[in-house]
């Protein structure tokens, strides 16, 4: 290995960097896959963002926003609790809207009426 390092230090450094980046993204993919495998179809909670709900229930986020009657916010994602406070509605109503929207989207994608 010393001989390779002496003859090709730049090439070996580039290879080590490429290997490190590949391992980083492979580990990140594995962690996300393991997380979402255990968090499918979670009950909608006030701490969740609409994007999290859409990902958990495997529905398009834009359609979920539209059916819930809220606009996607710019900047940091807001939780259902924050959205309800900003809109001046009870959080339970917004959670119910999210659940109804998910049910309707899934029913339509399955070809049945909600």
C-alpha positions as CSV (number, residue, x, y, z in Angstrom):
1,X,0.0,0.0,0.0
2,X,2.9,2.3,0.7
3,X,4.2,1.8,-2.8
4,X,0.9,2.8,-4.3
5,X,0.6,5.8,-2.1
6,X,4.1,7.0,-3.1
7,X,3.4,6.5,-6.8
8,X,-0.2,7.8,-6.9
9,X,-1.1,9.9,-3.9
10,X,-3.7,12.0,-5.8
11,X,-5.4,8.9,-7.3
12,X,-5.5,7.1,-4.0
13,X,-6.8,10.2,-2.2
14,X,-9.6,10.6,-4.8
15,X,-10.5,6.9,-4.5
16,X,-10.7,7.2,-0.7
17,X,-12.9,10.3,-1.0
18,X,-15.2,8.6,-3.5
19,X,-15.4,5.6,-1.2
20,X,-16.3,7.7,1.8
21,X,-19.0,9.6,-0.1
22,X,-20.4,6.3,-1.4
23,X,-20.5,4.9,2.1
24,X,-22.1,8.0,3.5
25,X,-25.0,7.9,1.0
26,X,-25.4,4.1,1.3
27,X,-25.7,4.5,5.1
28,X,-28.1,7.4,4.7
29,X,-30.3,5.3,2.3
30,X,-30.3,2.4,4.7
31,X,-31.3,4.5,7.7
32,X,-34.1,6.2,5.8
33,X,-35.4,2.9,4.4
34,X,-35.4,1.3,7.9
35,X,-37.2,4.4,9.4
36,X,-39.9,4.6,6.8
37,X,-40.5,0.8,6.8
38,X,-41.7,1.1,10.4
39,X,-43.6,4.4,10.0
40,X,-46.1,3.6,7.2
41,X,-49.7,4.6,7.7
42,X,-49.1,6.3,11.1
43,X,-52.0,7.8,12.8
44,X,-52.1,11.5,12.1
45,X,-50.8,13.6,15.0
46,X,-50.6,17.3,15.6
47,X,-46.8,17.4,15.6
48,X,-46.7,16.0,12.0
49,X,-46.2,18.2,9.0
50,X,-48.5,17.6,6.0
51,X,-45.4,16.4,4.1
52,X,-44.7,13.8,6.7
53,X,-48.4,12.7,6.6
54,X,-48.2,12.4,2.8
55,X,-45.0,10.4,3.0
56,X,-46.2,8.1,5.7
57,X,-49.5,7.4,3.9
58,X,-47.9,7.4,0.4
59,X,-50.1,10.1,-1.2
60,X,-49.0,13.1,-3.3
61,X,-48.2,16.1,-1.0
62,X,-49.6,18.7,-3.4
63,X,-52.9,16.8,-3.5
64,X,-53.0,16.4,0.3
65,X,-52.5,20.2,0.7
66,X,-55.2,21.0,-1.8
67,X,-57.7,18.6,-0.2
68,X,-57.0,19.9,3.3
69,X,-57.6,23.5,2.0
70,X,-54.2,24.8,3.0
71,X,-51.4,26.3,0.9
72,X,-47.9,24.9,1.1
73,X,-45.8,27.3,3.1
74,X,-42.6,28.8,2.1
75,X,-39.6,28.1,4.3
76,X,-39.5,25.7,7.1
77,X,-42.3,23.0,7.1
78,X,-45.0,23.8,9.6
79,X,-46.7,21.2,11.8
80,X,-50.4,20.7,11.8
81,X,-50.5,22.3,15.2
82,X,-48.8,25.5,13.8
83,X,-51.0,25.6,10.7
84,X,-54.2,25.2,12.9
85,X,-53.0,28.1,15.1
86,X,-52.2,30.3,12.1
87,X,-55.6,29.5,10.5
88,X,-57.5,30.0,13.7
89,X,-59.1,26.5,13.7
90,X,-58.9,23.7,16.2
91,X,-56.1,21.2,15.6
92,X,-58.5,18.3,15.8
93,X,-60.4,19.7,12.8
94,X,-57.2,20.0,10.8
95,X,-56.2,16.4,11.8
96,X,-59.7,15.3,10.7
97,X,-59.2,17.1,7.3
98,X,-55.9,15.3,6.8
99,X,-57.4,11.9,7.6
100,X,-60.3,12.6,5.3
101,X,-58.0,13.8,2.5
102,X,-55.8,10.7,2.8
103,X,-58.8,8.4,2.7
104,X,-60.2,10.2,-0.3
105,X,-56.9,10.1,-2.2
106,X,-56.4,6.5,-1.5
107,X,-59.9,5.6,-2.4
108,X,-59.6,7.3,-5.7
109,X,-56.3,5.7,-6.5
110,X,-57.8,2.3,-5.7
111,X,-60.8,3.1,-8.0
112,X,-63.5,3.3,-5.3
113,X,-65.5,6.2,-4.0
114,X,-64.7,7.5,-0.4
